[in-house]
Amino acid sequence: MRHKVDGRLFGRTANQRKALRRGLMVALFQHQRIETTVAKAKEIKKIAERVVTMGIRGDLHSKRLALSYVPNRAAISKLFSEIAPRFSGRPGGYLRIVHTRQRVNDRAQMAVLEFVDYEEVKEAGKEKPEQKEKQKPKKAEATKKQEKEEK
């Protein structure tokens, strides 16, 4: 029996588990929401919350430690510049697991792993494209005015 042995093995070798964790964390930091099995979500949540805490600290040492967990510079830069500042006043609990369904082929329990403020960020993201569209005609009008002045 595996008394007091922490972590899940997922029926994989150590290198495969490490790659799986890294891939899921990169996807989580890039998309801010992923769907995976409940067991994988629970395992990723533990590590990802530690990495987000490193992002809140924000110093060089924390960035290097975060890169040791997730060696993807784009994901870590997004974490340190966009994600971590949103949680600067929060003492933990950055992610939530929402049980969704059973997968069709093997009936595995599926869950969504997302940041707790995902809905707010998603709504704010919808508002920004509308503002950009409004700014584009103004630029076009400004160029037309300049053309008229030149004539």
C-alpha positions as CSV (number, residue, x, y, z in Angstrom):
1,M,0.0,0.0,0.0
2,R,1.1,3.5,-0.8
3,H,0.7,5.0,2.7
4,K,1.7,8.7,2.8
5,V,3.0,8.7,-0.7
6,D,2.1,12.0,-2.3
7,G,1.3,12.7,-5.9
8,R,-0.4,10.8,-8.7
9,L,1.5,8.6,-11.2
10,F,-1.0,8.5,-14.1
11,G,0.5,5.2,-15.2
12,R,3.4,7.1,-16.8
13,T,7.2,7.3,-16.3
14,A,8.6,10.2,-14.4
15,N,9.7,12.1,-17.6
16,Q,6.2,11.6,-19.1
17,R,4.6,13.0,-16.0
18,K,6.9,16.0,-16.0
19,A,6.1,16.7,-19.6
20,L,2.3,16.3,-19.0
21,R,2.4,18.7,-16.1
22,R,4.4,21.3,-18.1
23,G,2.1,21.0,-21.1
24,L,-1.0,21.4,-19.0
25,M,0.4,24.4,-17.1
26,V,1.5,26.1,-20.3
27,A,-2.1,25.7,-21.7
28,L,-3.6,26.9,-18.5
29,F,-1.5,30.1,-18.4
30,Q,-2.1,30.8,-22.1
31,H,-5.8,30.1,-22.2
32,Q,-6.6,30.7,-18.5
33,R,-9.0,27.8,-18.7
34,I,-8.5,24.1,-19.6
35,E,-10.7,20.9,-19.6
36,T,-8.9,17.8,-18.4
37,T,-9.6,14.8,-16.1
38,V,-10.3,15.5,-12.4
39,A,-7.1,13.7,-11.3
40,K,-4.9,15.8,-13.6
41,A,-6.7,19.0,-12.7
42,K,-6.1,18.3,-8.9
43,E,-2.4,17.6,-9.6
44,I,-1.9,20.7,-11.8
45,K,-3.8,23.0,-9.4
46,K,-1.2,22.3,-6.6
47,I,1.8,23.2,-8.8
48,A,0.1,26.1,-10.7
49,E,-0.9,27.9,-7.5
50,R,2.7,27.8,-6.3
51,V,3.9,29.2,-9.7
52,V,1.3,32.0,-9.5
53,T,2.5,32.9,-6.0
54,M,6.0,33.1,-7.5
55,G,4.6,35.5,-10.1
56,I,3.1,37.7,-7.4
57,R,6.5,38.0,-5.8
58,G,7.8,39.1,-9.2
59,D,11.5,39.2,-8.5
60,L,14.2,37.6,-10.7
61,H,14.7,34.6,-8.4
62,S,10.9,33.8,-8.5
63,K,11.0,34.1,-12.3
64,R,13.8,31.6,-12.5
65,L,12.1,29.2,-10.2
66,A,8.9,29.5,-12.2
67,L,10.8,28.8,-15.4
68,S,12.1,25.6,-13.8
69,Y,8.5,24.4,-13.4
70,V,7.3,25.7,-16.8
71,P,10.2,26.2,-19.3
72,N,8.1,28.3,-21.7
73,R,9.1,31.9,-21.7
74,A,5.9,33.2,-23.4
75,A,3.7,31.5,-20.7
76,I,5.8,32.8,-17.8
77,S,6.0,36.3,-19.2
78,K,2.2,36.3,-19.5
79,L,1.9,35.0,-16.0
80,F,4.2,37.7,-14.5
81,S,2.8,40.6,-16.6
82,E,-1.0,39.8,-16.8
83,I,-2.1,37.0,-14.5
84,A,-0.1,37.6,-11.2
85,P,-1.0,41.3,-10.9
86,R,-4.7,40.4,-10.8
87,F,-4.1,38.3,-7.7
88,S,-1.7,40.5,-5.8
89,G,-4.0,41.1,-2.9
90,R,-5.3,37.5,-2.7
91,P,-3.7,35.1,-0.2
92,G,-4.0,31.9,-2.3
93,G,-6.9,30.1,-4.0
94,Y,-6.2,31.4,-7.5
95,L,-7.7,28.4,-9.3
96,R,-11.0,26.5,-9.2
97,I,-11.9,23.0,-10.4
98,V,-15.5,22.6,-11.8
99,H,-16.6,19.0,-12.4
100,T,-18.3,18.9,-15.8
101,R,-19.0,15.5,-17.4
102,Q,-17.9,12.0,-18.1
103,R,-15.7,11.5,-21.2
104,V,-17.5,9.6,-23.9
105,N,-15.0,6.9,-24.7
106,D,-13.7,5.8,-21.2
107,R,-16.2,7.5,-18.9
108,A,-13.4,9.4,-17.1
109,Q,-14.6,12.3,-14.9
110,M,-13.8,15.5,-16.6
111,A,-13.3,18.9,-15.0
112,V,-12.6,22.5,-16.0
113,L,-9.6,24.1,-14.3
114,E,-9.8,27.9,-14.5
115,F,-8.7,31.0,-12.7
116,V,-11.3,32.3,-10.2
117,D,-11.6,35.6,-12.1
118,Y,-11.9,34.0,-15.5
119,E,-15.5,35.2,-16.1
120,E,-14.5,38.9,-15.3
121,V,-11.5,38.7,-17.6
122,K,-13.6,37.1,-20.4
123,E,-16.2,39.9,-20.2
124,A,-13.5,42.6,-20.2
125,G,-11.9,40.9,-23.2
126,K,-15.2,41.2,-25.1
127,E,-15.4,44.9,-24.4
128,K,-11.9,45.7,-25.7
129,P,-12.5,44.6,-29.3
130,E,-15.5,47.0,-29.5
131,Q,-13.4,49.9,-28.4
132,K,-10.7,49.1,-31.0
133,E,-13.3,49.0,-33.7
134,K,-14.5,52.5,-32.7
135,Q,-11.0,53.9,-32.8
136,K,-10.3,52.6,-36.3
137,P,-12.8,54.9,-38.0
138,K,-11.4,57.9,-36.1
139,K,-8.0,57.2,-37.6
140,A,-9.5,56.9,-41.1
141,E,-11.3,60.2,-40.6
142,A,-8.1,61.9,-39.4
143,T,-6.3,60.8,-42.5
144,K,-9.1,62.1,-44.7
145,K,-8.9,65.5,-42.9
146,Q,-5.2,65.6,-43.5
147,E,-5.7,64.9,-47.2
148,K,-8.2,67.7,-47.5
149,E,-5.9,70.1,-45.7
150,E,-3.0,69.2,-48.1
151,K,-5.2,70.0,-51.1
